[in-house]
């Protein structure tokens, strides 16, 4: 299928990635363009283009993604703090039309973020 997103190709092992965790609902990879010492992406295996298009029946999956993000932050030793980001649409910084959660940490996060 040629219409697969970059993340679907990673999930299907068509493209290599630094996989940190995987379960039946999601995969966690290292970001290839890290914006912090720790920068992970929590990606659902179910394709949802963006959070703005999530349906009410996606609530459990969305909650799972946040809990996995929390667990990964703990695993990566981010006790002093971390940031979770979900980009939505071109003006929100979205570059891949496949919902994913960024987990950033390992340095102080500034506000506003940019």
LOZAPA-240568 format. One record per atom (N, C-alpha, C, O): residue number from 1; residue in three letters; atom name; x, y, z. Coordinates in Angstrom, 3 decimals. Atoms other than C-alpha are relative to their C-alpha. Layout:
// LOZAPA-240568
NUSE pos code site       px       py       pz
NUSE NUM  ala   CA        X        Y        Z
...
// end
This chain:
// LOZAPA-240568
NUSE pos code site       px       py       pz
NUSE   1  unk    N    0.846   -1.171    0.000
NUSE   1  unk   CA    0.000    0.000    0.000
NUSE   1  unk    C    0.899    1.244    0.000
NUSE   1  unk    O    1.663    1.450    0.943
NUSE   2  unk    N   -0.894   -1.147    0.143
NUSE   2  unk   CA    1.710    3.194   -1.157
NUSE   2  unk    C   -0.449    1.217    0.790
NUSE   2  unk    O    0.299    2.190    0.890
NUSE   3  unk    N    0.504   -1.144   -0.742
NUSE   3  unk   CA   -0.429    5.527    0.932
NUSE   3  unk    C    0.295   -0.084    1.497
NUSE   3  unk    O   -0.286    0.660    2.287
NUSE   4  unk    N   -0.347    0.136   -1.412
NUSE   4  unk   CA    1.092    4.424    4.224
NUSE   4  unk    C    0.739    1.241    0.470
NUSE   4  unk    O    1.523    1.838   -0.268
NUSE   5  unk    N   -0.778   -1.084   -0.595
NUSE   5  unk   CA    2.343    7.123    6.531
NUSE   5  unk    C    1.383   -0.528    0.372
NUSE   5  unk    O    1.609   -1.736    0.438
NUSE   6  unk    N   -1.337    0.362   -0.468
NUSE   6  unk   CA    5.969    7.154    7.607
NUSE   6  unk    C   -0.096   -0.900    1.226
NUSE   6  unk    O    0.635   -1.884    1.341
NUSE   7  unk    N    0.116    0.776   -1.233
NUSE   7  unk   CA    4.855    5.819   10.976
NUSE   7  unk    C   -0.567   -1.398   -0.253
NUSE   7  unk    O   -0.172   -2.346    0.426
NUSE   8  unk    N    0.490    1.338    0.337
NUSE   8  unk   CA    2.889    2.935    9.437
NUSE   8  unk    C    1.136   -0.852   -0.541
NUSE   8  unk    O    1.217   -2.042   -0.236
NUSE   9  unk    N   -1.131    0.737    0.543
NUSE   9  unk   CA    6.030    1.935    7.558
NUSE   9  unk    C    0.957   -0.418    1.114
NUSE   9  unk    O    1.547   -1.497    1.049
NUSE  10  unk    N   -0.827    0.371   -1.153
NUSE  10  unk   CA    7.972    1.987   10.844
NUSE  10  unk    C   -0.660   -1.134    0.777
NUSE  10  unk    O    0.002   -2.105    1.144
NUSE  11  unk    N    0.738    1.041   -0.721
NUSE  11  unk   CA    5.276   -0.069   12.593
NUSE  11  unk    C    0.094   -1.332   -0.737
NUSE  11  unk    O    0.231   -2.385   -0.115
NUSE  12  unk    N   -0.065    1.215    0.823
NUSE  12  unk   CA    5.363   -2.564    9.699
NUSE  12  unk    C    1.435   -0.462   -0.256
NUSE  12  unk    O    1.653   -1.430   -0.984
NUSE  13  unk    N   -1.428    0.329    0.109
NUSE  13  unk   CA    9.199   -2.671    9.928
NUSE  13  unk    C    0.529    0.146   -1.429
NUSE  13  unk    O    1.479   -0.529   -1.825
NUSE  14  unk    N   -0.485   -0.306    1.346
NUSE  14  unk   CA    9.588   -1.336    6.397
NUSE  14  unk    C    1.093    1.064    0.048
NUSE  14  unk    O    1.902    1.175   -0.874
NUSE  15  unk    N   -1.010   -1.032   -0.232
NUSE  15  unk   CA   11.710    1.533    7.746
NUSE  15  unk    C    0.549   -0.241    1.405
NUSE  15  unk    O   -0.230   -0.432    2.339
NUSE  16  unk    N   -0.560    0.216   -1.339
NUSE  16  unk   CA   14.139    1.080   10.660
NUSE  16  unk    C   -0.215    1.206    0.902
NUSE  16  unk    O   -0.316    2.340    0.434
NUSE  17  unk    N    0.160   -1.056   -1.002
NUSE  17  unk   CA   13.696    3.083   13.843
NUSE  17  unk    C    0.570   -0.492    1.320
NUSE  17  unk    O    0.696   -1.695    1.551
NUSE  18  unk    N   -0.463    0.341   -1.345
NUSE  18  unk   CA   15.073    3.207   17.374
NUSE  18  unk    C   -1.195   -0.276    0.889
NUSE  18  unk    O   -1.724    0.636    1.525
NUSE  19  unk    N    1.199    0.381   -0.758
NUSE  19  unk   CA   12.252    1.302   19.068
NUSE  19  unk    C    0.351   -0.159    1.466
NUSE  19  unk    O    1.267   -0.901    1.820
NUSE  20  unk    N   -0.200    0.048   -1.449
NUSE  20  unk   CA   12.068    1.794   22.831
NUSE  20  unk    C   -1.048   -0.851    0.707
NUSE  20  unk    O   -0.804   -1.361    1.801
NUSE  21  unk    N    1.105    0.732   -0.631
NUSE  21  unk   CA    8.743    0.057   23.542
NUSE  21  unk    C   -1.028   -0.307   -1.078
NUSE  21  unk    O   -1.166    0.433   -2.052
NUSE  22  unk    N    1.102    0.322    0.896
NUSE  22  unk   CA    5.891   -1.678   21.757
NUSE  22  unk    C   -0.986   -0.883    0.737
NUSE  22  unk    O   -0.593   -1.763    1.503
NUSE  23  unk    N    1.043    0.896   -0.474
NUSE  23  unk   CA    2.579   -3.220   22.733
NUSE  23  unk    C   -1.018   -0.142   -1.126
NUSE  23  unk    O   -0.749    0.263   -2.257
NUSE  24  unk    N    0.977    0.237    1.057
NUSE  24  unk   CA   -0.575   -4.166   20.846
NUSE  24  unk    C   -0.671    1.277   -0.501
NUSE  24  unk    O   -1.308    1.259   -1.554
NUSE  25  unk    N    0.667   -1.239    0.387
NUSE  25  unk   CA   -1.780   -0.535   20.696
NUSE  25  unk    C    0.927    1.087   -0.537
NUSE  25  unk    O    0.485    1.975   -1.267
NUSE  26  unk    N   -0.893   -1.086    0.398
NUSE  26  unk   CA    1.312    1.574   20.115
NUSE  26  unk    C    1.445   -0.454   -0.075
NUSE  26  unk    O    1.806   -1.553    0.347
NUSE  27  unk    N   -1.440    0.192    0.068
NUSE  27  unk   CA    5.007    1.813   19.421
NUSE  27  unk    C    0.643    1.303    0.468
NUSE  27  unk    O    0.102    2.384    0.233
NUSE  28  unk    N   -0.741   -1.184   -0.451
NUSE  28  unk   CA    7.535    4.200   20.997
NUSE  28  unk    C    1.369   -0.045   -0.668
NUSE  28  unk    O    2.103   -1.028   -0.571
NUSE  29  unk    N   -1.287   -0.081    0.699
NUSE  29  unk   CA   10.511    5.344   18.943
NUSE  29  unk    C    0.739    1.263    0.403
NUSE  29  unk    O    0.151    2.205    0.934
NUSE  30  unk    N   -0.807   -1.198   -0.186
NUSE  30  unk   CA   13.353    7.808   19.271
NUSE  30  unk    C   -0.256    0.930   -1.181
NUSE  30  unk    O   -0.303    0.476   -2.324
NUSE  31  unk    N    0.179   -0.976    1.070
NUSE  31  unk   CA   12.753   11.001   17.281
NUSE  31  unk    C    1.316    0.139   -0.769
NUSE  31  unk    O    2.382    0.208   -0.157
NUSE  32  unk    N   -1.233   -0.112    0.795
NUSE  32  unk   CA   15.239   11.294   14.386
NUSE  32  unk    C    0.542    1.422   -0.036
NUSE  32  unk    O    1.663    1.647   -0.492
NUSE  33  unk    N   -0.437   -1.396   -0.075
NUSE  33  unk   CA   15.430   15.074   14.902
NUSE  33  unk    C   -0.284    0.501    1.422
NUSE  33  unk    O   -1.151    1.354    1.615
NUSE  34  unk    N    0.339   -0.297   -1.394
NUSE  34  unk   CA   15.533   15.347   18.711
NUSE  34  unk    C    0.133    1.474    0.350
NUSE  34  unk    O    1.071    2.154   -0.064
NUSE  35  unk    N    0.031   -1.382   -0.467
NUSE  35  unk   CA   14.661   18.673   20.304
NUSE  35  unk    C    0.377    0.110    1.479
NUSE  35  unk    O    0.309    1.187    2.071
NUSE  36  unk    N   -0.435    0.064   -1.402
NUSE  36  unk   CA   15.864   17.606   23.758
NUSE  36  unk    C    0.863   -1.252    0.133
NUSE  36  unk    O    0.831   -2.115   -0.744
NUSE  37  unk    N   -0.811    1.204   -0.183
NUSE  37  unk   CA   18.313   15.038   25.161
NUSE  37  unk    C   -0.818   -1.297   -0.096
NUSE  37  unk    O   -0.339   -2.299   -0.627
NUSE  38  unk    N    0.937    1.106    0.178
NUSE  38  unk   CA   15.341   12.660   25.394
NUSE  38  unk    C   -1.156    0.520   -0.826
NUSE  38  unk    O   -1.807    1.493   -0.446
NUSE  39  unk    N    1.130   -0.390    0.854
NUSE  39  unk   CA   12.793   12.928   22.583
NUSE  39  unk    C   -0.553   -1.268   -0.631
NUSE  39  unk    O    0.009   -1.815   -1.579
NUSE  40  unk    N    0.663    1.214    0.461
NUSE  40  unk   CA   10.465   10.001   22.045
NUSE  40  unk    C   -1.319    0.340   -0.675
NUSE  40  unk    O   -1.914    1.384   -0.411
NUSE  41  unk    N    1.312   -0.109    0.624
NUSE  41  unk   CA    7.386    9.556   19.873
NUSE  41  unk    C   -0.806   -1.230    0.382
NUSE  41  unk    O   -0.362   -2.362    0.188
NUSE  42  unk    N    0.929    1.078   -0.337
NUSE  42  unk   CA    4.459    7.481   21.137
NUSE  42  unk    C   -1.047    0.003   -1.108
NUSE  42  unk    O   -1.809    0.959   -1.251
NUSE  43  unk    N    0.793    0.047    1.224
NUSE  43  unk   CA    2.588    6.365   18.026
NUSE  43  unk    C   -1.029   -1.123    0.087
NUSE  43  unk    O   -0.665   -2.278    0.310
NUSE  44  unk    N    0.995    1.068    0.000
NUSE  44  unk   CA   -0.720    4.502   17.939
NUSE  44  unk    C    0.102   -0.831   -1.276
NUSE  44  unk    O    0.414   -0.302   -2.343
NUSE  45  unk    N    0.011    0.860    1.185
NUSE  45  unk   CA   -0.888    1.535   15.587
NUSE  45  unk    C   -1.250    0.258   -0.835
NUSE  45  unk    O   -1.229    0.102   -2.056
NUSE  46  unk    N    1.208   -0.415    0.718
NUSE  46  unk   CA   -4.420    2.599   14.685
NUSE  46  unk    C    0.260    1.389   -0.570
NUSE  46  unk    O    0.687    2.290    0.151
NUSE  47  unk    N   -0.250   -1.296    0.617
NUSE  47  unk   CA   -4.162    5.454   12.221
NUSE  47  unk    C   -1.140    0.962    0.315
NUSE  47  unk    O   -2.296    0.734   -0.041
NUSE  48  unk    N    0.859   -1.160   -0.210
NUSE  48  unk   CA   -5.794    8.656   13.423
NUSE  48  unk    C    0.842    1.151   -0.537
NUSE  48  unk    O    1.943    1.389   -0.039
NUSE  49  unk    N   -0.823   -1.016    0.655
NUSE  49  unk   CA   -4.615   11.531   11.241
NUSE  49  unk    C    0.525    1.040    0.986
NUSE  49  unk    O    1.700    1.406    0.939
NUSE  50  unk    N   -0.398   -1.021   -0.984
NUSE  50  unk   CA   -4.550   14.063   14.091
NUSE  50  unk    C   -1.011   -0.013    1.135
NUSE  50  unk    O   -2.124   -0.513    0.976
NUSE  51  unk    N    0.877    0.021   -1.173
NUSE  51  unk   CA   -6.056   14.571   17.528
NUSE  51  unk    C   -1.314    0.730   -0.284
NUSE  51  unk    O   -2.352    0.374    0.273
NUSE  52  unk    N    1.216   -0.725    0.359
NUSE  52  unk   CA   -8.549   17.043   16.023
NUSE  52  unk    C   -0.998   -0.841   -0.761
NUSE  52  unk    O   -2.145   -0.428   -0.931
NUSE  53  unk    N    0.891    0.908    0.719
NUSE  53  unk   CA  -10.034   14.123   14.080
NUSE  53  unk    C   -0.304   -1.266    0.792
NUSE  53  unk    O   -0.941   -2.185    0.277
NUSE  54  unk    N    0.290    1.165   -0.837
NUSE  54  unk   CA  -10.181   11.642   16.946
NUSE  54  unk    C   -1.494   -0.059    0.297
NUSE  54  unk    O   -2.157    0.966    0.453
NUSE  55  unk    N    1.417    0.232   -0.282
NUSE  55  unk   CA  -13.597   10.137   17.597
NUSE  55  unk    C   -0.182   -0.371    1.469
NUSE  55  unk    O    0.771   -0.780    2.132
NUSE  56  unk    N    0.242    0.380   -1.395
NUSE  56  unk   CA  -15.245    9.527   20.969
NUSE  56  unk    C    0.443   -1.434    0.308
NUSE  56  unk    O    0.895   -1.710    1.419
NUSE  57  unk    N   -0.399    1.393   -0.245
NUSE  57  unk   CA  -14.524    5.794   20.564
NUSE  57  unk    C    1.515   -0.170    0.060
NUSE  57  unk    O    1.995   -1.263    0.362
NUSE  58  unk    N   -1.457    0.039   -0.118
NUSE  58  unk   CA  -10.792    6.639   20.462
NUSE  58  unk    C    0.490    0.386    1.399
NUSE  58  unk    O    1.696    0.403    1.645
NUSE  59  unk    N   -0.374   -0.504   -1.330
NUSE  59  unk   CA  -10.830    7.833   24.089
NUSE  59  unk    C    0.936   -0.948    0.744
NUSE  59  unk    O    1.920   -0.500    1.333
NUSE  60  unk    N   -0.857    0.949   -0.728
NUSE  60  unk   CA   -9.322    4.649   25.546
NUSE  60  unk    C    1.404   -0.034   -0.598
NUSE  60  unk    O    2.389   -0.089    0.138
NUSE  61  unk    N   -1.306    0.002    0.653
NUSE  61  unk   CA   -6.515    4.645   22.977
NUSE  61  unk    C    0.766    1.271    0.336
NUSE  61  unk    O    1.959    1.213    0.635
NUSE  62  unk    N   -0.664   -1.262   -0.331
NUSE  62  unk   CA   -5.752    8.322   23.599
NUSE  62  unk    C    0.510   -0.011    1.440
NUSE  62  unk    O    1.616    0.459    1.708
NUSE  63  unk    N   -0.441    0.125   -1.388
NUSE  63  unk   CA   -5.585    7.662   27.338
NUSE  63  unk    C    1.187   -0.936    0.119
NUSE  63  unk    O    2.119   -0.668    0.877
NUSE  64  unk    N   -1.115    0.959   -0.010
NUSE  64  unk   CA   -3.311    4.678   26.727
NUSE  64  unk    C    1.291    0.672   -0.454
NUSE  64  unk    O    2.346    0.452    0.140
NUSE  65  unk    N   -1.191   -0.689    0.503
NUSE  65  unk   CA   -0.906    6.856   24.720
NUSE  65  unk    C    0.614    0.886    1.077
NUSE  65  unk    O    1.835    0.928    1.227
NUSE  66  unk    N   -0.524   -0.871   -1.059
NUSE  66  unk   CA   -0.611    9.323   27.608
NUSE  66  unk    C    0.611   -0.803    1.136
NUSE  66  unk    O    1.624   -0.396    1.704
NUSE  67  unk    N   -0.571    0.832   -1.061
NUSE  67  unk   CA   -0.026    6.555   30.142
NUSE  67  unk    C    1.319   -0.630   -0.443
NUSE  67  unk    O    2.242   -0.760    0.361
NUSE  68  unk    N   -1.270    0.522    0.516
NUSE  68  unk   CA    2.659    5.016   27.931
NUSE  68  unk    C    1.040    1.117    0.014
NUSE  68  unk    O    2.193    0.878    0.373
NUSE  69  unk    N   -0.928   -1.142   -0.043
NUSE  69  unk   CA    4.236    8.495   27.601
NUSE  69  unk    C    0.514    0.203    1.420
NUSE  69  unk    O    1.709    0.417    1.624
NUSE  70  unk    N   -0.400   -0.131   -1.414
NUSE  70  unk   CA    4.265    8.764   31.404
NUSE  70  unk    C    0.984   -1.089    0.396
NUSE  70  unk    O    2.010   -0.815    1.019
NUSE  71  unk    N   -0.858    1.126   -0.360
NUSE  71  unk   CA    5.788    5.308   31.794
NUSE  71  unk    C    1.373    0.105   -0.663
NUSE  71  unk    O    2.388   -0.228   -0.052
NUSE  72  unk    N   -1.275   -0.152    0.702
NUSE  72  unk   CA    8.462    6.026   29.181
NUSE  72  unk    C    0.836    1.108    0.630
NUSE  72  unk    O    2.056    0.979    0.729
NUSE  73  unk    N   -0.735   -1.077   -0.671
NUSE  73  unk   CA    9.394    9.292   30.905
NUSE  73  unk    C    0.663   -0.539    1.266
NUSE  73  unk    O    1.816   -0.220    1.558
NUSE  74  unk    N   -0.570    0.600   -1.206
NUSE  74  unk   CA    9.897    7.343   34.117
NUSE  74  unk    C    1.156   -0.929   -0.360
NUSE  74  unk    O    2.212   -0.886    0.271
NUSE  75  unk    N   -1.038    0.940    0.440
NUSE  75  unk   CA   11.891    4.638   32.306
NUSE  75  unk    C    1.268    0.734   -0.440
NUSE  75  unk    O    2.377    0.246   -0.223
NUSE  76  unk    N   -1.131   -0.764    0.519
NUSE  76  unk   CA   14.126    7.299   30.733
NUSE  76  unk    C    0.642    0.892    1.067
NUSE  76  unk    O    1.588    1.624    0.776
NUSE  77  unk    N   -0.610   -0.741   -1.097
NUSE  77  unk   CA   14.862    8.872   34.135
NUSE  77  unk    C   -0.313    1.484    0.007
NUSE  77  unk    O    0.517    2.295    0.417
NUSE  78  unk    N    0.372   -1.415    0.082
NUSE  78  unk   CA   13.005   12.125   33.616
NUSE  78  unk    C   -0.755    0.463    1.248
NUSE  78  unk    O   -1.795    1.116    1.153
NUSE  79  unk    N    0.658   -0.332   -1.264
NUSE  79  unk   CA   12.131   12.571   37.299
NUSE  79  unk    C   -0.142    1.496    0.225
NUSE  79  unk    O   -1.082    1.931    0.889
NUSE  80  unk    N    0.055   -1.441   -0.218
NUSE  80  unk   CA   12.858   16.310   37.198
NUSE  80  unk    C   -1.064    0.682   -0.856
NUSE  80  unk    O   -1.378    1.853   -0.642
NUSE  81  unk    N    1.063   -0.546    0.823
NUSE  81  unk   CA   10.185   16.823   34.570
NUSE  81  unk    C    0.142   -0.370   -1.460
NUSE  81  unk    O    1.221   -0.739   -1.926
NUSE  82  unk    N    0.029    0.286    1.426
NUSE  82  unk   CA    9.207   16.270   30.981
NUSE  82  unk    C   -1.178    0.742   -0.604
NUSE  82  unk    O   -2.050    1.241    0.107
NUSE  83  unk    N    1.080   -0.673    0.716
NUSE  83  unk   CA    6.938   17.750   28.344
NUSE  83  unk    C   -0.620   -0.995   -0.975
NUSE  83  unk    O    0.076   -1.772   -1.629
NUSE  84  unk    N    0.765    0.789    0.962
NUSE  84  unk   CA    4.221   16.013   26.327
NUSE  84  unk    C   -0.616    0.977   -0.985
NUSE  84  unk    O   -1.237    1.965   -0.591
NUSE  85  unk    N    0.514   -0.878    1.048
NUSE  85  unk   CA    3.269   17.580   22.995
NUSE  85  unk    C   -0.742   -0.842   -1.029
NUSE  85  unk    O   -0.284   -1.919   -1.412
NUSE  86  unk    N    0.720    0.575    1.133
NUSE  86  unk   CA    0.658   16.665   20.389
NUSE  86  unk    C   -0.251    1.140   -0.975
NUSE  86  unk    O   -0.999    2.069   -0.671
NUSE  87  unk    N    0.199   -1.021    1.028
NUSE  87  unk   CA    0.831   18.755   17.216
NUSE  87  unk    C   -1.255   -0.332   -0.800
NUSE  87  unk    O   -1.568   -1.502   -1.016
NUSE  88  unk    N    1.228    0.203    0.768
NUSE  88  unk   CA   -2.375   19.261   15.208
NUSE  88  unk    C   -0.046    1.004   -1.151
NUSE  88  unk    O   -0.199    2.204   -0.926
NUSE  89  unk    N    0.088   -0.852    1.178
NUSE  89  unk   CA   -2.378   20.632   11.667
NUSE  89  unk    C    1.296    0.733   -0.301
NUSE  89  unk    O    2.184    0.804    0.549
NUSE  90  unk    N   -1.234   -0.675    0.420
NUSE  90  unk   CA    0.265   22.585    9.738
NUSE  90  unk    C    0.415    1.152    0.920
NUSE  90  unk    O    1.603    1.297    1.208
NUSE  91  unk    N   -0.355   -1.112   -0.881
NUSE  91  unk   CA    0.105   25.660   11.999
NUSE  91  unk    C    0.351   -0.475    1.401
NUSE  91  unk    O    0.947    0.271    2.178
NUSE  92  unk    N   -0.349    0.585   -1.292
NUSE  92  unk   CA    0.441   23.370   15.020
NUSE  92  unk    C    1.316   -0.756   -0.022
NUSE  92  unk    O    1.732   -1.316    0.993
NUSE  93  unk    N   -1.289    0.674    0.102
NUSE  93  unk   CA    3.706   21.920   13.738
NUSE  93  unk    C   -0.077   -1.442   -0.477
NUSE  93  unk    O    0.933   -2.144   -0.481
NUSE  94  unk    N    0.153    1.383    0.465
NUSE  94  unk   CA    2.290   18.644   12.393
NUSE  94  unk    C    0.753   -0.192   -1.323
NUSE  94  unk    O    0.567    0.574   -2.268
NUSE  95  unk    N   -0.724    0.315    1.231
NUSE  95  unk   CA    4.609   17.116    9.785
NUSE  95  unk    C   -0.352   -1.377   -0.551
NUSE  95  unk    O   -0.113   -1.648   -1.728
NUSE  96  unk    N    0.435    1.329    0.441
NUSE  96  unk   CA    3.262   13.544    9.618
NUSE  96  unk    C   -1.477   -0.124    0.360
NUSE  96  unk    O   -1.832    0.028    1.529
NUSE  97  unk    N    1.435    0.101   -0.292
NUSE  97  unk   CA   -0.520   13.048    9.297
NUSE  97  unk    C   -0.369   -1.337    0.648
NUSE  97  unk    O   -1.162   -2.108    0.108
NUSE  98  unk    N    0.257    1.200   -0.795
NUSE  98  unk   CA   -0.562   10.261   11.890
NUSE  98  unk    C    0.244    0.434    1.447
NUSE  98  unk    O    1.382    0.675    1.848
NUSE  99  unk    N   -0.080   -0.448   -1.391
NUSE  99  unk   CA   -1.305   11.238   15.495
NUSE  99  unk    C    1.184   -0.638    0.711
NUSE  99  unk    O    1.431   -1.836    0.567
NUSE 100  unk    N   -1.088    0.515   -0.835
NUSE 100  unk   CA    1.688   10.879   17.798
NUSE 100  unk    C    0.243    0.975    1.148
NUSE 100  unk    O   -0.048    2.167    1.049
NUSE 101  unk    N   -0.265   -0.761   -1.211
NUSE 101  unk   CA    2.728   12.084   21.228
NUSE 101  unk    C    1.508    0.137    0.150
NUSE 101  unk    O    2.226   -0.862    0.194
NUSE 102  unk    N   -1.418   -0.255   -0.257
NUSE 102  unk   CA    6.131   13.712   21.714
NUSE 102  unk    C    0.225   -0.007    1.508
NUSE 102  unk    O   -0.567    0.561    2.260
NUSE 103  unk    N   -0.441   -0.040   -1.392
NUSE 103  unk   CA    7.862   13.110   25.050
NUSE 103  unk    C    1.407    0.584   -0.018
NUSE 103  unk    O    2.331   -0.020   -0.562
NUSE 104  unk    N   -1.295   -0.675   -0.025
NUSE 104  unk   CA   10.720   15.552   25.657
NUSE 104  unk    C    0.452    0.202    1.432
NUSE 104  unk    O   -0.350    0.507    2.315
NUSE 105  unk    N   -0.534   -0.221   -1.333
NUSE 105  unk   CA   12.998   15.801   28.639
NUSE 105  unk    C    1.519   -0.039   -0.010
NUSE 105  unk    O    2.155   -0.141   -1.059
NUSE 106  unk    N   -1.451    0.024   -0.131
NUSE 106  unk   CA   16.522   15.820   29.946
NUSE 106  unk    C    0.620    1.385    0.038
NUSE 106  unk    O    1.840    1.522    0.126
NUSE 107  unk    N   -0.436   -1.395   -0.132
NUSE 107  unk   CA   16.742   19.624   30.048
NUSE 107  unk    C   -1.207    0.795    0.451
NUSE 107  unk    O   -2.342    0.324    0.374
NUSE 108  unk    N    1.101   -0.875   -0.406
NUSE 108  unk   CA   14.688   22.505   31.375
NUSE 108  unk    C   -0.782    0.416   -1.252
NUSE 108  unk    O   -0.192    0.773   -2.271
NUSE 109  unk    N    0.873   -0.417    1.089
NUSE 109  unk   CA   11.716   23.289   29.122
NUSE 109  unk    C   -0.411    1.454    0.233
NUSE 109  unk    O   -0.859    1.808    1.324
NUSE 110  unk    N    0.339   -1.410   -0.115
NUSE 110  unk   CA   11.115   26.972   28.471
NUSE 110  unk    C   -1.459    0.249   -0.378
NUSE 110  unk    O   -2.095   -0.581   -1.027
NUSE 111  unk    N    1.357   -0.396    0.343
NUSE 111  unk   CA    7.783   28.771   28.165
NUSE 111  unk    C    0.012    1.464   -0.382
NUSE 111  unk    O    0.644    2.248    0.326
NUSE 112  unk    N    0.805    0.826    0.905
NUSE 112  unk   CA    6.344   29.829   25.817
NUSE 112  unk    C    0.877   -0.888   -0.865
NUSE 112  unk    O    2.052   -0.593   -1.082
NUSE 113  unk    N   -0.800    0.979    0.709
NUSE 113  unk   CA    7.438   26.858   23.746
NUSE 113  unk    C    0.401    0.371   -1.419
NUSE 113  unk    O    1.231   -0.329   -1.999
NUSE 114  unk    N   -0.442   -0.331    1.341
NUSE 114  unk   CA    7.754   28.595   20.405
NUSE 114  unk    C   -1.052    0.349   -0.881
NUSE 114  unk    O   -0.805    0.651   -2.049
// end
